[in-house]
Amino acid sequence: IGEGDEKSLSTGTVRKIKSAVAAAESRIFREIVFENKNRVDGRAFDEVRPISVSMGILPDTHGSALFSRGDTQVMAAVTVGHPLLSRSA
């Protein structure tokens, strides 16, 4: 559906068309991935990217770490009790 075409269709019809297109895209995408036995980024299903860990990156916490794998990063921090009880460097 191009720009402006939606004006001549009811809202329900537009939703149904968009839903059908999204479902078809998803099904086709999954078929291609499973046929090639590779993920979108080219890795095999059983291939895992290496992970790197940096610990103690935040001051005044009982524990902190940064986990990185590819473009994904997670920062975790733990503090137990009152801030006056934290381990200071």
N, C-alpha and C positions, 0 to 999 in steps of 0.2 A: 504494500500500500504506500503510494507516494504522498508527498506533501499535498494537502488540499483534497485528496481523494476521500478522506475519512468523513468529510462534511456530508457526503451523499449517502453514507451508510449509517445505520443505527449503532448506538454504543455497544449493544449486545453483539452485533455482527462483527464489529471491529475487534472486540475482545476475543471472540471465537476464532477469528482468523489469526490474530497474534498468538493465541494459545496453541493453535494447530501448527503454526510455523515454528514456534519454540520447541514443541514436542518433536517435530520432524528433525530439527537441527540437533537436538540432544540425542535422538536415536541414531542418526547418521554419524555423528561424532563418536559415539560409543562403539559403533560397528567398526569404524576406521581404526580406532585405538586398539580394539581387541584383535582385529585381523592382522595388524602390523606388530602386535605384541610390544609396543613401545608407548611411553607416555608422550604427551605433547612436546616436552622438552627434549625428547630423544632417548631418555633413559629407559632401560628395561624395567619390567614390573618388579623384579627382585633386586634392583639396584638402588642403593640408598646413598644419598649425598653425605659426605663427611660432616661432622658437627664440631664446632669449636666452642670452647667454654672459657670465659673470663670471670674469675671470682673476685669478690671483695671490691667491687667497683664503686659502691656507694658508701660514703662515710656515715657514721652514727647509726648503723644497722647491725643486727646480730649476724646477718648473712645477706649477701647479694651476689647475683651472677647474671651474666649476659650469655645466652645460648644463641648461636648463629648456625644456620644450615641453608646454604644457597642464599636466596633473597629474604628468607624468613628469619626474624630475630625475636627473641623473647627475653625480657628483663624480669627477674624475680628478686624480691626483697622480703626479708623477714625481720621483724622486730618483736621482741617478747617483753612484755611489761612496760613500765614507765620509761620515757626517753632518758631520764637520768640514770637508768640502769644499763644503758647501751654500752657496748664495748667501744671505746675510743682508741684511736691509734696513738 
